[in-house]
Amino acid sequence: MNGSAWAGLRHGPVRRRYGPVRRRYGIGVVAASPLEAGGSRDHHRCWSAPSPSAGVHVRKKKLLTGVAVALPAAFLPAALLPTVLPPADAAPGRPTLAGLVTLKDVEPHLKAFEEIADYNGGHRATGGAGYDVSVKYVVGRLRKAGLRPEIQKFRYPYWRERSGPVLARTKPSRKSYKRGEDFATYAFSGSGDVTAPVIAVDIPAKGEDGTSGCDRRDFKGFKKGSIALMQRGTCTFETKAARARAAGAAAAVIYNLPGEDGPVNGTVVKPSRIPVVGPTHELGAALAKAAKKGGLALRVKTDAVHGKRSASNVIADTERGRGDNVVLLGAHLDSVEDGPGINDNATGAAALLAIAGKIGKLGKGDLRNRVRFAWWGAEEEGLRGSTHYVESLDRRDRDAIALNLNFDMLGSRNGTRGVYDGDHSTRAGIRAPAGSGAIEKMFRDYYKGRKLPTTESSLNGRSDYGPFAEHGIPVGGMDTGADGVKTAAEAKAFGGRAGKVYDPCYHARCDRVKNVHLRFLDTNVDGIAHVTQHLARTTVAVNGGARVQPLRDPSYRPLWQGPYRLR
């Protein structure tokens, strides 16, 4: 980013304002609704695609079976009109943030981000002009709203493949495997072109409990210059790749677990000196069987580049509220290079902009805690912006953050209304810090009051809440699904098509405004605004009203680092 383009902004380390806070801051499916997506009550038997734009012209209108034309609110019985519920302790007559923020406040930002991408290489990925212009756009809108945004610059490690990888069997017979279908390259794999015998390392591994490359003893008798074949499980990919290299392996092949679909989309975190690829379980198991018989040789070729790049976060605080009990709302601003990233994640970025633009209209009693808005850079590179922010804070500054709300993909076309599983009731993913369950309940209670269904979205470290949870900060938020597949129960509750991905344009060129399900986006923004107003008033249910000491769990083990699996 050209520094001269930011004349008048304070670039220095974020501590100048958000750093030491001493000067200024003081240091399962619920209520299933067959009308959710506008389909008929029998839509699960004979489904027709819901209109993603339903609800644009008449905000929060109820979608009625058999009604082809939306009726103005005046013609609908009061019982059929959904209401925006005020916070439980809201004073009568005061404005609610959910009532102030409308879809009309969000949509212009989506269109702006799409236009920025269209004229800047088709994307808004960190390191490109589209991202830099997106930062300028956010800064400008925040200033217009009366806030004082600051830019936090940071450097992060990046990795890219320069040409397609190769995985092929050369002995006892020849066969080439398909990238994306049969295997993938691990992020931060080294470069190389290796043809060598294959040695199975501690296989069969016993599922997730097998070591298969996690222990130095697994490589006893390993012949240097061979290719190490390992199964995923127990430890990180970083550990397996490092152990293989230390044993003299020329390349590492780490295949998926039983029951896991597709190749491994993982990362070895730090640049490796040897090629590292990840086949499907089916292919890996077949290779392991052949390796044990003897005579198996593979060719592994990877061509990648890595280094350091500069990026930036945008941060803005409300003027009012306690600076030692900050409610932090975050959303990543960047896209992938394959598309404009409107659902992922212009929806989250736009929602924050809309709320930031209206939060100043709340009364003094509604902003007892300071609200901090953050637009993270380089999320798609592995949560780099949010990680830098959290780790750059000193202990006192970090303790001043009461909680983090994260919003990533709020309008998936075939989505659900996912609330982060703060109480770990799904037993999936990671266990969030204490207080996260209270945040989940706030969202779920709000939608229950509006008779709108929700489902629990497991926490796995895949988005920017991860660094906060790792440091013991309570987390919460919403999403509508990415590349997962919709279940029959979800289709019954939310409409859409079972057996299809939540967002058919995930990380693709078609992730444009027309890809966004505006009905989901509209009601999700309502819930975000509602919970934000409640927490701006009090966080007693989340942290007792104050962060008094770090509550970092030493056993915290994230499963993902942004889009990449760690283990």
PESUL-V377326 format. One record per residue. N is the residue number from 1. RES is the residue in one letter. PSI is psi in whole degrees, 0 to 359 (NA if undefined). OMEGA is omega as a letter, one per 20 degrees, with the letter a starting at -180 (* if undefined). Layout:
N|RES|PSI|OMEGA  N|RES|PSI|OMEGA
//
This chain:
1|M|134|a  2|N|120|a  3|G|327|a  4|S|339|a  5|A|347|a  6|W|29|r  7|A|137|r  8|G|346|r  9|L|149|r  10|R|112|a  11|H|337|a  12|G|180|a  13|P|146|a  14|V|345|r  15|R|339|a  16|R|329|r  17|R|321|a  18|Y|354|r  19|G|249|a  20|P|130|a  21|V|5|a  22|R|324|a  23|R|312|a  24|R|322|a  25|Y|346|r  26|G|41|a  27|I|NA|*  28|G|159|a  29|V|133|a  30|V|142|r  31|A|61|a  32|A|135|a  33|S|109|a  34|P|350|r  35|L|3|a  36|E|312|a  37|A|16|r  38|G|5|r  39|G|176|r  40|S|172|r  41|R|340|r  42|D|23|a  43|H|336|r  44|H|346|r  45|R|324|r  46|C|88|a  47|W|137|r  48|S|145|a  49|A|127|r  50|P|153|r  51|S|121|r  52|P|339|a  53|S|7|a  54|A|135|r  55|G|12|a  56|V|313|a  57|H|324|r  58|V|100|a  59|R|135|r  60|K|30|r  61|K|150|r  62|K|135|a  63|L|116|a  64|L|139|r  65|T|129|r  66|G|0|r  67|V|117|a  68|A|333|a  69|V|131|r  70|A|131|r  71|L|145|r  72|P|155|a  73|A|329|a  74|A|336|a  75|F|357|a  76|L|142|r  77|P|147|a  78|A|327|a  79|A|338|a  80|L|355|a  81|L|120|r  82|P|145|a  83|T|153|r  84|V|109|a  85|L|132|r  86|P|157|r  87|P|149|a  88|A|327|a  89|D|20|a  90|A|141|r  91|A|141|a  92|P|139|r  93|G|347|r  94|R|149|r  95|P|149|r  96|T|146|a  97|L|324|r  98|A|332|r  99|G|331|a  100|L|323|a  101|V|122|a  102|T|170|r  103|L|329|r  104|K|337|r  105|D|339|a  106|V|317|a  107|E|318|a  108|P|327|r  109|H|321|r  110|L|315|a  111|K|323|r  112|A|316|r  113|F|324|r  114|E|317|r  115|E|320|r  116|I|315|r  117|A|316|a  118|D|326|a  119|Y|6|a  120|N|55|r  121|G|5|r  122|G|8|a  123|H|174|r  124|R|38|a  125|A|146|r  126|T|136|a  127|G|348|r  128|G|168|a  129|A|325|a  130|G|323|r  131|Y|316|a  132|D|319|r  133|V|325|r  134|S|320|r  135|V|314|r  136|K|320|a  137|Y|313|a  138|V|315|r  139|V|315|a  140|G|318|a  141|R|325|r  142|L|319|r  143|R|320|r  144|K|329|r  145|A|0|r  146|G|8|r  147|L|166|a  148|R|85|a  149|P|151|r  150|E|152|r  151|I|126|r  152|Q|113|r  153|K|149|r  154|F|164|r  155|R|146|a  156|Y|155|r  157|P|136|r  158|Y|162|a  159|W|136|r  160|R|146|r  161|E|134|r  162|R|334|r  163|S|167|a  164|G|141|r  165|P|166|r  166|V|132|r  167|L|118|a  168|A|145|r  169|R|131|r  170|T|338|r  171|K|146|j  172|P|347|r  173|S|168|a  174|R|136|r  175|K|132|r  176|S|145|a  177|Y|153|a  178|K|129|r  179|R|137|r  180|G|324|r  181|E|315|a  182|D|332|a  183|F|167|r  184|A|159|r  185|T|136|r  186|Y|139|r  187|A|137|a  188|F|19|r  189|S|149|r  190|G|175|r  191|S|151|r  192|G|164|r  193|D|102|a  194|V|131|r  195|T|118|a  196|A|163|r  197|P|155|a  198|V|135|r  199|I|124|r  200|A|125|a  201|V|109|r  202|D|51|r  203|I|135|j  204|P|133|r  205|A|146|a  206|K|77|r  207|G|221|a  208|E|348|a  209|D|352|r  210|G|146|a  211|T|305|r  212|S|65|r  213|G|357|r  214|C|335|a  215|D|140|r  216|R|327|a  217|R|341|r  218|D|338|a  219|F|15|r  220|K|125|a  221|G|7|a  222|F|133|a  223|K|123|a  224|K|145|a  225|G|354|r  226|S|170|r  227|I|126|a  228|A|121|r  229|L|119|a  230|M|158|r  231|Q|142|r  232|R|147|r  233|G|151|r  234|T|301|a  235|C|180|a  236|T|160|r  237|F|326|r  238|E|315|a  239|T|315|a  240|K|314|a  241|A|320|a  242|A|320|r  243|R|319|r  244|A|314|a  245|R|318|a  246|A|331|r  247|A|356|r  248|G|14|r  249|A|142|r  250|A|339|r  251|A|160|r  252|A|133|r  253|V|112|a  254|I|108|a  255|Y|165|a  256|N|168|r  257|L|158|r  258|P|140|r  259|G|353|r  260|E|129|a  261|D|147|r  262|G|179|r  263|P|169|a  264|V|126|r  265|N|78|a  266|G|180|r  267|T|144|r  268|V|10|r  269|V|302|r  270|K|149|a  271|P|126|r  272|S|158|r  273|R|358|r  274|I|155|r  275|P|140|r  276|V|120|r  277|V|160|a  278|G|103|r  279|P|171|r  280|T|165|r  281|H|319|a  282|E|313|r  283|L|316|a  284|G|319|r  285|A|322|r  286|A|320|r  287|L|321|r  288|A|319|r  289|K|317|r  290|A|323|a  291|A|323|a  292|K|331|r  293|K|336|a  294|G|152|r  295|G|5|r  296|L|131|r  297|A|145|r  298|L|155|r  299|R|126|r  300|V|119|a  301|K|128|r  302|T|147|a  303|D|101|a  304|A|161|r  305|V|145|r  306|H|162|a  307|G|206|a  308|K|142|r  309|R|160|r  310|S|146|r  311|A|182|a  312|S|150|r  313|N|156|r  314|V|130|a  315|I|137|r  316|A|140|r  317|D|153|r  318|T|152|r  319|E|327|a  320|R|160|r  321|G|155|r  322|R|128|r  323|G|354|r  324|D|10|r  325|N|70|a  326|V|132|r  327|V|112|a  328|L|120|r  329|L|130|a  330|G|153|r  331|A|141|a  332|H|143|a  333|L|341|a  334|D|159|r  335|S|178|r  336|V|171|a  337|E|350|a  338|D|358|a  339|G|176|a  340|P|344|r  341|G|52|a  342|I|309|r  343|N|321|a  344|D|88|j  345|N|44|r  346|A|333|r  347|T|314|r  348|G|317|r  349|A|319|a  350|A|322|r  351|A|317|r  352|L|319|r  353|L|317|a  354|A|317|a  355|I|318|r  356|A|328|a  357|G|341|a  358|K|347|a  359|I|334|r  360|G|346|r  361|K|353|r  362|L|153|r  363|G|168|a  364|K|322|a  365|G|343|r  366|D|356|r  367|L|59|r  368|R|330|r  369|N|138|r  370|R|140|r  371|V|128|r  372|R|130|r  373|F|135|a  374|A|132|r  375|W|113|a  376|W|142|r  377|G|157|r  378|A|33|r  379|E|319|a  380|E|352|r  381|E|3|r  382|G|42|r  383|L|38|a  384|R|318|a  385|G|312|a  386|S|322|r  387|T|315|r  388|H|317|a  389|Y|308|a  390|V|317|a  391|E|343|r  392|S|347|r  393|L|143|r  394|D|174|a  395|R|317|a  396|R|318|r  397|D|318|a  398|R|322|r  399|D|340|a  400|A|347|r  401|I|112|a  402|A|322|a  403|L|165|r  404|N|128|r  405|L|128|a  406|N|138|a  407|F|116|a  408|D|109|r  409|M|85|a  410|L|3|a  411|G|46|a  412|S|134|a  413|R|326|r  414|N|39|a  415|G|190|r  416|T|175|r  417|R|88|a  418|G|126|r  419|V|132|a  420|Y|135|a  421|D|77|a  422|G|335|a  423|D|3|r  424|H|31|a  425|S|338|r  426|T|345|a  427|R|17|r  428|A|154|r  429|G|210|a  430|I|160|r  431|R|120|a  432|A|159|r  433|P|156|r  434|A|139|a  435|G|339|a  436|S|327|r  437|G|327|r  438|A|321|r  439|I|316|r  440|E|315|a  441|K|325|r  442|M|315|r  443|F|313|a  444|R|322|r  445|D|321|r  446|Y|311|a  447|Y|329|r  448|K|320|r  449|G|334|r  450|R|4|a  451|K|41|r  452|L|134|a  453|P|153|r  454|T|164|r  455|T|162|a  456|E|131|r  457|S|116|a  458|S|146|r  459|L|126|a  460|N|4|a  461|G|16|a  462|R|347|r  463|S|185|a  464|D|359|r  465|Y|339|a  466|G|307|a  467|P|330|r  468|F|313|r  469|A|322|a  470|E|331|r  471|H|18|r  472|G|13|a  473|I|127|r  474|P|144|a  475|V|155|r  476|G|176|r  477|G|192|a  478|M|155|r  479|D|171|r  480|T|11|r  481|G|148|a  482|A|258|a  483|D|9|r  484|G|171|a  485|V|135|a  486|K|134|r  487|T|168|r  488|A|321|r  489|A|321|r  490|E|321|r  491|A|323|r  492|K|322|a  493|A|319|a  494|F|356|a  495|G|186|a  496|G|193|a  497|R|121|r  498|A|147|r  499|G|0|r  500|K|155|a  501|V|154|a  502|Y|315|r  503|D|102|a  504|P|347|r  505|C|21|a  506|Y|124|r  507|H|40|a  508|A|166|a  509|R|333|a  510|C|5|r  511|D|77|a  512|R|181|a  513|V|321|a  514|K|346|r  515|N|347|a  516|V|132|r  517|H|101|a  518|L|332|r  519|R|313|r  520|F|312|a  521|L|315|a  522|D|307|a  523|T|331|r  524|N|319|r  525|V|322|r  526|D|312|a  527|G|319|r  528|I|314|a  529|A|317|a  530|H|309|a  531|V|323|r  532|T|315|r  533|Q|318|r  534|H|314|a  535|L|331|r  536|A|334|r  537|R|315|a  538|T|139|r  539|T|18|a  540|V|325|a  541|A|342|a  542|V|313|a  543|N|16|a  544|G|4|r  545|G|356|r  546|A|146|r  547|R|119|a  548|V|337|r  549|Q|157|r  550|P|138|r  551|L|32|a  552|R|131|r  553|D|114|a  554|P|344|a  555|S|3|a  556|Y|125|a  557|R|92|r  558|P|149|r  559|L|335|a  560|W|159|r  561|Q|89|a  562|G|231|a  563|P|358|a  564|Y|138|r  565|R|143|r  566|L|334|a  567|R|NA|*
//
